[in-house]
Amino acid sequence: MPPATWPLAPDDLLRARQRLEGRVHHTPLLHSRLLDLRLGRRVFLKAESFQRGGSFKARGAFNALLAALEEGDTRPVIAVSSGNHGQAVALAASELGIPATVVMPEDSSPVKVAAVRAYGARVVTEGVTGINREQVAADMASRLGLRLVHPHNDPLVIAGQASLAAELSSQLEPLGVRPAAVLAPLGGGGLLAGLCLGAAEHLPGVQVVGVEPESADDGAQSLARGELVTLARPPVTAADGVRTLHLGSLCWEVIRERAASVLTVTEAELAEACWWLFTRLKLVVEPTGALAVASLLRDPGRIAAGGDLVCVLSGGNCLPSQISQLVAEHPPND
Amino acid sequence: MPPATWPLAPDDLLRARQRLEGRVHHTPLLHSRLLDLRLGRRVFLKAESFQRGGSFKARGAFNALLAALEEGDTRPVIAVSSGNHGQAVALAASELGIPATVVMPEDSSPVKVAAVRAYGARVVTEGVTGINREQVAADMASRLGLRLVHPHNDPLVIAGQASLAAELSSQLEPLGVRPAAVLAPLGGGGLLAGLCLGAAEHLPGVQVVGVEPESADDGAQSLARGELVTLARPPVTAADGVRTLHLGSLCWEVIRERAASVLTVTEAELAEACWWLFTRLKLVVEPTGALAVASLLRDPGRIAAGGDLVCVLSGGNCLPSQISQLVAEHPPND
């Protein structure tokens, strides 16, 4: 029985999967002999970089918007995001005919602003900073009657991300593979909490492991101390999708209970993973999306349990220059 | 009946397919709603970027080496290549236990030299230039008793590349797709000649179209004049896989007879295609591999025949910096 504080029941997960069917892609589960050779163990890659909108965030966004429509809530939506969540909400809203506003800091990359606009959303940047953006969005939401879609601390968003576990299970089963662990990036915790909940149902006995950059190790610290830790300063990392100061409170409730562990990686390990995925596997994976692979490249034994592993490549929204700069700053060994 | 000058009979193609089974990947045939929307017609992508060794060249290299072994020819092999053919020969030779030498110009990219060495081949660069490299290899071959594997003007290599057409046909059939045309990069002509021969058998009625950079339009000129044209100077293009001065003579015999047309693209179109494949489809495709898509992005109507199209993404061996530099030189419109 899940604790009473948990945000979701199994039925919520089932409904999310039903809602998402036909709305988001079943992304490929990739396998590379080259990677297995390099790591000395079999690793599968769940390529959410090929997801609609370029990241797993489409799962949570579509589920949140579809669930609201089912309830008769047709309010326009607003999201705070300088990245993948903004694109996902813009995409889902556009497809469902819901007006969407995305609040992004004034110094956001023009490419990311353009991507959100390309999905038809209104972008608000004037006077928005990394500090005040949540407040700007909350003010706009209450002033204009908009529904705020949180990037991770929302049961519907978590339930959407949980669909990844069921999908993964259905792809592993015909291969006869029961992995020892599934590794995924950990930022606000929506993906990891979703995986924990989904795995409990669809991948019983499989460890769920979060991966953070060293400078954004609030999840690892929280797990070690048994309480939600907030970072004193914004993390400095190329993994721009996990620059959160702390886990969402709902996510934390699940993760503290169910996640097996949280690993951290250096920026050099991250650069090497991006480089390796690019040059060897020909996959465009954004730095955040390469965290799980980064945790294994230099020491595949960090997951002590023997057996196969799954790394979630969480997204692919980056520019060629981001990868080349990251690699130039941390030249890979091979 | 093929003309008597043709290098290959249907039986040669069948044997090549049989030899390659289990040796090279069946690469994915990808489809993107986003690309269809952009082009206003349905386009499939045959992703040879995911082929072993990172390009279609593995097909020809494995076929040439396996056929020689069948004939009892166990000589070490030598290849001239600064790129994909060298990697493919090195990979095939290593797997088949044949010593391999690859002759590369002294100014070759250290990454490409390292890639060939990583497959276990001996690399010769001392005193080698872009001009004398063929001669260096021929001298070494006769002096040391090595078997020279030509990158395109070899019937066995062409027969290996032809396997792409049969594979494509087997992937299109369950989808009920009979494309109007298959577009592929044109350099020395091994891939295009192979496609022409394979399509005649497996994709009857489907046009085979070559795509060249504007500065490397010897194929287009040859087809227009009805005779093999040699460029006066080395092409200046980011598509480093097609910087040949003329088609191979064997390839030309097939292409003059069977290719529907040859299109040319600007460097800006090429940059836009690489950018688009990277940022939208999250695929690492080297500039040469993006030629076919480049020919359609700005004017999908260049293939006048109505219906679906297939673009061959011929390879993915490039560095993040190559893509970011190309894009910086030719900033894409969107």
Contacts between the chains, C-beta under 8 A, distances in Angstrom:
chain1	res1	chain2	res2	distance
A	49	B	282	4.7
A	50	B	282	6.1
A	54	B	282	6.7
A	111	B	279	7.9
A	114	B	334	7.6
A	118	B	334	7.8
A	274	B	320	7.9
A	275	B	320	7.4
A	278	B	284	5.5
A	278	B	320	5.7
A	279	B	111	7.9
A	279	B	284	7.9
A	279	B	317	8.0
A	279	B	319	6.9
A	282	B	49	4.7
A	282	B	50	6.1
A	282	B	54	6.7
A	282	B	283	6.9
A	282	B	284	4.1
A	282	B	285	7.6
A	282	B	316	3.6
A	283	B	282	6.9
A	283	B	283	7.8
A	283	B	284	6.5
A	284	B	278	5.5
A	284	B	279	7.9
A	284	B	282	4.1
A	284	B	283	6.5
A	284	B	284	5.8
A	285	B	282	7.6
A	316	B	282	3.6
A	317	B	279	8.0
A	319	B	279	6.9
A	319	B	324	7.4
A	320	B	274	7.9
A	320	B	275	7.4
A	320	B	278	5.6
A	320	B	320	5.9
A	320	B	323	4.0
A	320	B	324	3.9
A	320	B	327	5.7
A	321	B	324	4.3
A	321	B	327	7.5
A	321	B	328	7.4
A	323	B	320	4.0
A	323	B	324	7.5
A	324	B	319	7.4
A	324	B	320	3.9
A	324	B	321	4.3
A	324	B	323	7.5
A	324	B	324	4.3
A	325	B	324	8.0
A	327	B	320	5.7
A	327	B	321	7.5
A	328	B	321	7.4
A	334	B	114	7.7
A	334	B	118	7.8
